Amino acid sequence: MKKLISLVAVLGALIFLVSSVLASDCGGLYQPSCQSYSISINKMVGMPGNSTDAASYQYVDNLTVSDPRFSPEQLVFFKVIVKNTSTTTLGGMTVKDNVPSYLTPVEGPGTFDATNRTIAWDAGFFNVNEEKTYYFKMQVNQQSSLPSDKGLFCVVNKAEASSNTTSNSDSSQLCIEKKVTAAAVPSAGPELGMLLISGEIALIGAGLYLRKKS
């Protein structure tokens, strides 16, 4: 019985030793330092404006209903910053942007897949702490293509960056307000004028009749 217990103890010690050796393949005195793999991505939206220069806009993380709103057919600019925050270089970086409903892509990197409503592109190779900035120009759909039951609504634009070893994502919100159209007022044409004259004549006739009767 003692031999069996001793054998189990020896086997356990061997397993622990092998696991420790396998786990410490980096960071030891005579071994290379351990690498960390991480990406940061920051998705922002430009404040509503009239400029066609993407770099001229002030970009924020999100726009709520209490912030300036976009109108039908207005241009919307987005900014995406991708950074390698790893301790080693990263290759094979790809970025995907999920285009929200009621927006149509106009300019920017990558290829637009209308079925999945995504824009994807190869961001290439990133050195340690290297960051790359991308701009998108999109346009709000015309009023007839916006929700008929909503005068004010918000949409979210999400971007994702990924490599073979890590990934990350970020999103940005903006709000759209439909234009209020005034109800059409009928014009005062000849028919309306004749109707008013006829009414006045009828009232005068009624007044004369009442005067004679009295």
C-alpha angles and dihedrals in degrees: 000000000000090000090053092050091048091050092051091049092050092049091049091051091050092050091050091048093050091047091051092051092048093047094049099059089127138031097040126127093265097027133086117266117266116260126227122208121208142139130201121206127184120193117193138172127220120241112255112275145137102248121112092206108099094199092057095066129096107238125209134179096243143358118213131194089271091057128075111295135215124243131216112289092009119139118250123199125203130191125205122190118190120188134182104229093172126112089239138045119276127213134184093041114174128184127201126192120200107214111216123229118274093030125100121203114238108169138359144092126311134019126300117230104202093192095057094025092230134133114209132182142167108253092188128204125355126197120210109294091001115145132192128199126211131186129206129196116203135166132222111241120253117275095258089060095053124091110288093210097052129069094179127024140152133228133196127225115202128194127192130195123193142170132179091277108031146010142192140179142201136184140206131203131213133174130226126206120196121226116257111233118205118233114258114259115214113245120242099246131170091278092058091047093052090048092053092048091050090051092051092049090050092052092049091050091050090051093052091048093052091047093053091046092053 
